[in-house]
Each structure stands twice: as structure tokens, then as C-alpha cells.
């Protein structure tokens, strides 16, 4: 948000040193992006948080400066003469209350269309908006000043009733920029009996815009259901200054503030005559939130003690009403424009950011930091990535959406049911979440081929999605795509997959032929008769998708015995073993007779005499003769009791 300093200074006295101002705003949560020195004056550019809709205006930042630096705030003058009514003479408006929180309209007659005066043009130019004419420029000026977007229509071109409704699929509007927008049945629009007047909260139609011949206008200001506006502006790439504000949670009372400010200015400049009273459609007026805040909770959440008087003072500087004050708590009513404040935690945050986060003491943890235990699935994904990289593949990281040209791949290859439809699309053409990994790898593969031309070995580890009824499910998968210029056989690709599973310590993986619409030489990968992956040839490149959730816990644990630190004591033992008794059974009895017996080996046989070489060893020390003798006696007792065998003298 660009803030011309000269404009800001009209409402609040600011520090002479701009750095003091920007440092204070930054510490309060409005980080400075840059300072521009333009021919219209100094402009500061702030990075605002998305939940602070009230700060997307000069007046909003002025309120913040007033609270931070304890300076009084001057409010802009507004119209106070005209009453609000439910109907405008000669004009009927019907609004869909599911999407419209509030709308106000007024007719202004005998408007004078001219170039804007310097004070208006300079402030718009400093912000970055190109001046057009006085009527349109004034709508932009009031939007920047108060934060309330508004729109002016040529009243004589409307010629009848006005509706705020959901568009019909396929309806079109041509904007003043000569851009044609094809609307969907999720877009909110203004219309008359025949045509679309504007896309609500975003942009107006060229046909009903203000021209040099306009004599009478309809001025509107509104507050909409923000999610609907957000979907529309991103669907049609209509990220205007009005749209940026309407996608936030705007205060419905701001509608009246904005329109009355416009009426004051147009009357003050002599640019038009009020044609009647203010029409106000406000079906569900907002009610004040009352939040109880305990002083001990402020201290507990902050981590240090804040004086009660300081807490109350900060809240009052932020224009919050204190309607109850006891020794233990206060009751607070936030101003309606603070739509981000919902709870007592929000109030504590407000106190802290004005008092200063730097006041929070640095306390050393009194408890030992617990060990960092990595979830098994993350360890698995790391292993999978490292193995594929060791096999020569390069990792791809992409967004999990499917472009329209790859939608056939999305549906025909997937074993799932229906795709998940994207509601808040990153671009208008995106509709579906990916149901398999192939759509995310095809384009990077083509780019790699174009750049290198010899070989492309890519993989991605991520999630795939599907929907059944109203529920959607996420699955973790690894997608692999392998292409070579000189061609590649199924056996070579299968060898890569076998190496992958071998390094992952997963045995008994099987490959069976399968049928697939878009893959030739298609196959499925089986483990314990369960499908753990699919694959095949896609236009000369081999593809495999491995379902990682199905592999969790399937890796074998390899046990490694460390080389002993201390030498063994070795002796040979001869035993007469009658027929019917197996030598292997005797060796097992010897091994289990004592923990000191580390190894038993059959060295020689003669008739029924069997000579065994026995190693005695302890992992932590060298054995004494007494300890070996004790182990030998254990062997003798074990053989006598279990097999009725005796040692040769």
C-alpha cells in the first residue's frame, strides 16, 4: 500500500524524520517495503497483512500512526444533510442478500465532467493511479482515503431498474479497457433489465462508464461476501484496487462513510447536484462485539507483566471502547472497522504490538528440549528422494494442479474416482487437482529435452488427490519419468525400479502386465498381492508412479553385528553321537547352553565321534579360564540332560 506522506499528514501529525515514522509502523506490524521520492512528494510503500482490511486506506494508516505516536487524528469531512431511505424515486434495486452485506446508492444530477484539479490528480498519481476525469477520479480518491471502493454509472444509459445478482453462465461484459470477460454462474454482477453494468467489486462495463457526455450519474458503494469476490477476481484476473479491498473482510459501515465523503467533496467542488436521498440496503446490520479481557491473562500470554493502565491506554488509543473496568478485567468493544479482532488473544496482540514486541523478555527454557522425532512418512520421503537422486534422477517440484491440456492424463491414468475441483484457482484455466503424477512431469520433461536433448530423468514426490461424494482424499506418491534420445527398453527401466526397491530394502516386488488407455507396455507393481504402483510407456518415455502410503513399514531391517573388541578363546570338543541324533541339533544345544558361546563349527568326524570347534567370547572383556570352564560345564550339563550325550575325556 503506497502512502503519500503529504496526504497522510493531513489527518495526523507525523514525525519529521521519515525513518522514525517507518520504524514505528514496522514495529507495529506494517513493514516498510521502500520509500519513493516522486515529483508529487515522498511516498512510503508498506507491506500490509491480509487480515488488516482497515489499513488499506490513508485514513487507516493515519489511525495507526495516531495510536503509535500518541498524536490526535483529524477525520475527513463528510455529508451529514441527507437521510437514508429504502427506495430511490424512479429507480428500483433488487439485491441478492446472500452475497450483498450492504449497498448504498444515490443519484447525482447535472454533473460537470472536466479534468481533475491538481490536488486530486497529484495524490492519485503519487499513489500510482492515472487520472481520467473528475467524477471517476473522485471515486478512486475516496477509495484510497477511506478504504471503501465505489463505482459511478451513467444514469441515463441504465434507463431502468438495477439488480445485483449471480451471472448466467456465458454472459459477457466488455470492460472500459476493451477486455471481454465471459462470466460464470459464480460471478456476482450489477445489471439492468438487459445488460451487465459491472462485475461486482471488480470492474465496470465500458457501455455504462462515465464519458464527456455524461449528465447524470448513479453512485454506488457496497460490501459483499468476500469469498465470492475473491473467486471472481482470480478467476478472471481482475486484480484491481477495488478487488484487492473487496476480497478482504471490509466493514459494512464503511459503505456509508465512503459515499458521504464523496457527496461532501462533489458538492464542495460544485461538480453535481444531489438528486434525492441516500438509498440504503442493509438487510443484516452488524452488531458490536464485546470481549472480556482479564489482566492476568494479558500478562500470562505476553510472558511479562504489563501495567493495567498501559493496557487500557493502548486499547483506547486504538479507538476501542472500554465499557466495563474492574480490578481483574475489562470489557472491550472493538471499532467496527477492526474486522480482524474476534477474541481476547487478538486484544493481547494489539496491546503487545503497540507496547513493543521488543519488551518481551528473553527467558531461557527451564526444561530440556525434547528429542526431534521425525514422523515415519517424512523419513520415507527423504529416503525415496535420496535413492532416486543416487540413481541419476533430478527432482521436480510443482504445484499439484492440472492444466486443461493435461486433463485427459488426469482422468484416464488414475485409479481413483473423481477429480477435486479447485475453488480458489491460481489462474482461470486451472480447474482440477492432479489425480496422478504424470501431468506434473510431462512439461518439465519436454523442457529438459529442449535444453539438453539427450536424456531426461525426472521424479517428483508429492500428493495426488481424488474425490468421492463430498469428501476428498490425499495420497502420497512418487512419480518417475525417464526418456533417452536413442530409445530405451522396458527392461532397462524395470532395472531402475528394481534398484530403487532393493536400496529401499523392500523385497519380493512383482511386476504384472495391465491395461491402460494412455500407456503402452503398461504394468502394475505388486507387493504381497497389493498394488503399490503402476507404470508404462508414454510417448517414448517410461513412467512409473509408486504409492508411498502402501510402502510404509515394508522395508526390512538389516541387522549388523559389530566386530568384537576382545579376542575369543577357542577349543575343540569331541562328542560321541549315536545314530538318530543330528549333528545340527547338537550344535544348537551347545550354542544355547551359554551366552559366552559365540560360534560352533563342526571340524571333523570319525565313525560316531564328532569334533566341534567352540569359540567363547564376551563383548566387553577378555574371558578368564574359570569363566570358560563354567561355560564348558554348562555345555556338558545341557547335552546330558537334553540328548543324553557325554563329552570324550
N, C-alpha and C positions, 0 to 999 in steps of 0.2 A: 504494500500500500504506500503510494507516494504522498507525502505530506508537504505542501509548500509552507515554509516557515512563516511567511508574511500572512498567509491565510490563518494559520494556527494561532498566531499572535493576536488576532482579532478577538478571540474568545478566552484566551488565558495568557497571562504574562509568563513568558518563558525565560530561562537563564540566558544571559548574554553570550556565554560560551556554549556553542552548539554541542561540544563534546560532553559537557555536563548534562545537557538535555538527553542526548542519545544514550549515555551511560545509565542514566536513571531509568529510561524506558527499557533498555536491555535487561537491567537487573529486575525489572518488574515483569519481564516475560515477553517484551516486544523487541526482538533482536534487530539491531541495525544491519541492513544489507549494504547500503552505500549512501554517500552524500553527493548530490549533484549540484553544481553551481551553474545555473542556467541564466539566460538573459532576463528571465522573469523572476529571478531570485533563487535563494537556496532551497533545495528540496531534499528531504530525508526519505529514504526508502526503507520501510520496516517489514520484517517477516512476521506476519500475524498468525496466531494459532487459529485453526479452523473453527473451534468452538466459540471464539470471541466475535460473534457477528456484530456486536455493538461497536467494535473498533474499526470496522470498515467504513469509516467516515472521519471527517475533520473534527466534528463535534465529539465523537467517541474518543479520539486520541486526546483532545483537549480535556475531557473528563479525567483521563488517566494522568495527564500532566498536573492537573489541579490536585489530585489525590497524592501524587508522589512528592510534589514540591510545596504543598500546603498554600496554594495560591487560589484566589477566587475565580469562579467561572462565570463568564458572560454568555447568556443564552441569546441566540439569534431571534429577531423579532418575527412574529407570525400573525396571521389574520385571526382576529377574535370576534368579528362582527357577524359572520354568517352562521346560522344554525344548521344542524344536520337534520335531514329528512329521509324518509323511506322511499321517495319517488321523485323523479325529475319530470317536470311538465313536458309532455311531448316525447318522452324517451322512456322506454321500458327496458329494464335489465333483469335477466334471469341467470343466476349463478349456481353452479354445482357445488353445494356446500361440503361435499366430501373432499374437495380439493382446494376450496377457497375459504381461508380463515376470515378474511375481511377484504372489502373493496370499497373505495370511495371514488365518486365521480363528480365532476362539476362542468358545466358548460360556460365557456368564456367567449363573449361576442366581440365583434369589431376589433379583432386583434391586428396589430401592426407588425408586419413581417419586415425585418430590417437586419442589418449586420449588428452583432452584439457590441456593446461598448467595451472599451479597453479593459476595465476592471474584471469583466466577465470572461473575455477572451484570454486574458493573461493567466487567470487562475486555471482555466481549463487546459491551456497549453502547458503550463507548468506541471500539471498532473499527467498530461500525455494524451488528452482528447482534443481532436481537431475541431475548432469552432465551425458551425454550419449556418445557423440563423438564430435570432434572439430567442424564439419560442422553444426550439429544440435544445439550444444551449442552456436555457434556464432549467429544463428538466434534468440535464446532466449535472448542472451546478448544485441543485438541491439534493440530488442523489449523493454526490461526493460530500456535501456538507452534513447531511443528516443521516445518510446510510439507507434511505428509502428510495428504491428505484420507482420511476413513474414514466408514463407514456402519454403523448398527445396525438390525437387523431384529428383529421379534417372532418368536422362535424357534418358539413354539407354533403360529403361523399358517403357517409354512413347511411343517411337517409331513412332511419327507422330504428327498430328495436335492436338491442345488443344482448348477446349471450356469451357466457363463459362456460364452455362445455368440453367434453372429450372429442377429439377429432375423429372423423371417419377414416378408416384405412384407405390410403391412396389419395386423400385430399392434398392439394398443393397450395403453396404460398410462395410468392416472389418477393424477396426482401428488397429494401432500398439499395442493397449492394448488387441487385440483379442476380441473386443466387436463388435457384429453385429448390425448395425443400418439399420432399414427399413425406407426408405425415403418417403416423401410425395411430392405432386405436388406444395408445397410452399417452398421447400428447394432449396437453391442455391448451385450448386456444380461445381467443376472443373472435366473435363473428357477428355479422348481421344476418339477415334472412337468407343471403345468398353466398357471401364470400367470407374468407378468413381475414380478419383485421390484423391479428398478430399471434405469434406463438407466446403464450403467457409466460411472463418472467424472463423472456429472452430477446425477441426481436420483432419489429413491426413489418407490416406489408407495405410495399412501395406504393400501391394503389391508394392507400389511405394516409400516407405520410404528409407532413407539413410542406407546402410549397410556397412560392412567392405569391400565389393567387389565393391562398387560404384566408378566409374571412372570420370563420368561427371554429373553435376547437372544442373537443371533449378531452378533458384531462383526467387521467385515472392513476390511482396508486392502489396497490393491493399487497396482500400477504397470502402466500399459497402454502400448500403441503409440500415441504421441501424435497422429499424423496422423489416425487413426481417430476418436479422441475429439474432436479439433478439428472434423472434418467434422460429427460428430453435434451438437455443441453449437451450431454456427452454423446447421445445417440446421433445427433445432427451436427455435432461440432460447432455449437453456438456459445462458445465461452466468452460472452460479452461481460462488461462491467455489471450490467443488471443481473445477468445469470449467475455471476460469481456471488453476488449478495443474496439472491433468492434461493440458492442451494444451501445457504446457511439457515439457522433457526432464527428468523427475524421476529422482532416484537410486533404484534399486530397494532399496538398503539402508535407505532412509528408511522403507520399509514396516514393518520390524521396530522401528525406533526409535520410530515413532509408536504402534504397537499396544502396545509395552511401556510407554510413557509413560502411555497410557490405563489399562492394568491397574494401574499403580502408584497412580494417582490414585483410581480407583474403589475399590480396596482400602483406601487411606488414608482415604477418606471414609466407608467402610462401606456402600457402595451396592450391593454384589453379591458373589457367591462364584464363583471360577474353577471352571468345570465340567470341566476337563481340561487337556491340554497344548495348545500352540500348533500348529495345522495350518499348514504352510508349503509352498506350491507355487512352486518356483523352478527352472524347467527349464534355464535357461542363465545361471548366475551370472556377473556381470561380473568382468572381470579388470582389474588395475591397469594404468594407462598409465605407461610410463616414457619420459621425454623428455630427450634430451641437449641441453644448452644451453651454447654457447661464450660466454665472457666478451667476446671481441672482437665477436661477433655482437650482444650486448646493446648495446655502445657504437655499433656501426655503424647499427643500426636506430633507436636512440634519438637519434642525432645529437650526443651528447656522452658523455664518459666517466663511468661510474658505478662507484664503488669496489666491488670484488668482495665485500667483507664486507657492504656495504649490500645488494647483490643477494641474497645468501644470507639475510641477516636478514629482509628483506621477505618472501621466499618462505616462510620458517619461520613468520613471524607470520601468514601466510595458511594455516597448517596443511599445508603441502606438505613431504613427506619428501625430504631430501637423502640419496640412497643412494650417491652417488659424487662425490668432490670432488678434482679435480686442479688444477694451476696454470692450465690452459687452459679447463676446462669443469666442469660439474656435471651429475649425473643427478637428475632430479626426478620424483617420483610425486605428482600432484595428489590431493587427497582425493576420494573417490567422489562427493560431493555437488557437486563442481565439474564438472558435465557439459558446461560450455561450453568447457573447456580441452582442446584437441586437438593443439596444435602449439607449437613454440618461439616463434612470434610471439605466441601467447596469453600465454606466460610473460613475455615482454618487456613486453607491455601491462600485466600485473599489477604488475610492478616499477615501471613509469612512473607508474601511477595512484596508487600509494602514495607514491612519492618525490615526485610532484607534476609535472603537465604544465607548470606554470609554470617549472620548472627547465630546460626545453628552450630553448637559446639561439636568438636571432633571427639567422639568418645570411642575408646578402644573396646573392641568386643571382649566381654568377660568370659565367653565360652569358647571352647576350641572349635575351630572351623570344621564342620563335618566333612568326611571324605567325599570327593566328587565322583559319584557313581553314575556312569554313563548308561542310559537305557539300552537294552539289548538291540533294539531295532536300529539305533544310531550307530552302534558298533558294527552291526551287519552292513549298513550302507557304506561306512568308511572302508570296510574290508572289500566290498564289491568294487568300489571306485578304485582302490589301490591295485586290486588284481587286474582290472581291465586296463588301467594305465600301464601296468607292468607287461601286459600283452600287446602293447603298442597302440591302444585306442586313445583318442582325445575326447575330453569331456565337453558336452554341450549343456548350457543352462538356458532354458527358455521359459516363457510364460505358458501356463497349461491351457491355452485356448486354441481353438481350431479355426483357421481361416476358411472362408467359403469354398475355395478351390480344393481343399483337402477334406471336406465333409464326407465324400464317398469313402475315403480311407477310414474315417472315424467310425462309421456305422458298419461297414461290411467286414472289417477285420476284428471288431470287438466281440468278445464272448458275453458281454453284458447285455442289458436290456435297452434302455433309452438314454439319450444324452442329457446332461444337465444344461439347461438354457441359462445363459448369463443375463442377469437383470441389469446390473450397472456395468455396461460394456466399456472397455477401454477405447474402443473405436466402433463406429457404426456398423462395420461389416462383420464384426465378431458376434457370433450367436451361441456357440457351444463350447463346453469344456471338453478336453480331449478324453476319449474313451480308450485310447491306446497310445503308445509312444511313437509310432511311425510318423504321424503328421508333424511332430516336433523335430524329426531328424532329416526329413527329405530335403527341406530347403537349405539347412546348413551343409548337407552333403553336396548339393548342387553348387553351392558357393565354394566349397573346398575343391571340388573338381575344376571349377572355372579358374581358381587361383593356382592350383598345383598340377592338376591334370593327370597324375599318375596313380594316386591311391587316396582313398578316403576311409578312415576307420574312426567312427564316432560312437559315443554312447551317452546316455543321459539316465540319471537316477532321479525319479520323481514320483508324482502321484498321477493316477488316472481316475476318472470319475464316471459314475453311472447313476441313473435314477429309476426308481420303481415306485409307482404311485406318486406320493408326495415326498417320499424320503430319498435322499441321495447318499451314496456310499463312496468312500475314498479307498483306493487300493495303492499299495506301493509297488513300483515296478522298475526294472532296468531295461532300457531299450538299447539294442546294439545294431549298427548298420555298417556293412563292410562292402567296399567296392574297389576293384582293381581294373586298371585300363586294359590289361591283356586278358581279362576274364579270370574267373575264379570258380573252382568246383565246390560242390556241396560238401565233399569230403574234407576239403581244407577248412571250410567254415566250421564244420562239425568238430574238427580238431581243436579249433579255438574254444568252442563251447566246452569240450571235454577238459581242456586245460583249465578253463575257468572253474569248473566244478571240482576238479582234482585239487587245485590250490585252496579252494573254499572248504576242502575236507568233506565233501559230500559224495558218497559212493552210490553205486547201483542206479545211476541215472540211465533211463532208456529213451530212445527216440523212435517214434512211430509215425508212419505216413498219415496225413489228414487231408481234408478237402477245404479249400479256401477260395473265395471269389477273386481275390486280387493278388494272391501269391501263388507262384508256381513252385514245384518241388516242396510243397508245404509239409510241415511236420509238427507234432506236438512233443513236448518234453515231459516225461513221466518220472515220478519218484514215489515208490510204494503205491503204484497204481493211481496216483493223483496227478492231475495236470499242474505242472509248475512253470510252464512256459509254452510258447508257440514260436514258429519261425517259418522262413521260406525265402524265395527269390522274388524281389520286387524290382522289375525293370533292370535286371542285371546286377543288382546289389542284394546281398544277403542280409536278412533282417531276423532278429530274434528278440522276443520280449519275455523276460523272466519275472515271475510273480514273487516278489521278495517275502511277502507275508507267509507264503506257503513253504518257505525255506527256513523260517525261524526255528531254531532248536534242532536242525537236521545235521549240522556239522559235527563230525566225530571229534572227540577229544583225544589228542595224541599224548600218550604218557612217555616221558623221557626219564630214564634212570641216570643220575649223575655219576660220574666216575668216582669210585670210592677214594677217600683221602688216606686210609690206613691199609697196609698190606694184609692179605688173608694168611691163615695158617692152613696148610693143605696136608692131608694124609689119605692113604689108601686103606680101604676096609674090605675084607673078603668075607662073603657070606655064602653058606650052602643053601641053595634054594631048590626044594623038591619040585617035581613036575606038577603042574596045575597052578603054580603061583607065578604070576607075571613079574618080570624084572621091573617093568614100568611102575607097577603097584608098589614094589619095594622102594624104588626111588622116591615116589610120592610120600611114603611113610617117613623116610629119612628126612626129606625136606621139611615136613610139617612137625617134626619132633622138637625142633628148637629154632628160635628166631635167629640164632647165630649161624645156622647152616645157610650159606648164601648160594651155593651151587653144588649139584650132584651130577657126576658123569660116570657112565659105565665104561671102564677101561679094558677089562679082559674077562674071558670066561674059559673054564676048563671043566668038562663034564657038568656037574651041578654047582661048581664053585664060581661065584661071580665077584669080580673085584670092582669096587666103586671108588672113584676119587672124590673126596669130600672137601669143600672149602668152607672154613669157619671165618666169619668176618663181622666186625661191628662198625657201623658208620662213623662213630665218634672217637674210637680209641683202638689201640693195638691189644689183642687178646693175650691173656696170660695162660700158662699151661693148665692152671687149675680151672679156668673158665672153659677151656677146650675139653678138658676131661669131663667136666659136668655136662657139656653138650653131648659128648660121646656116650655117657651113661644114659642120657635121655633117649638117644637113638636105640641103644640096646633094649631098654625097657619097652619102647614103642613097638619094636619088631617082635619082641617076645609076647607081648600082650595081644597084638593085633593079628600077627601072622604065625606065631609060634616058631620064630626063627632065632638062631643064636649066631653070634659073631665067631669066626675062627680065631683060635688063640694065636 
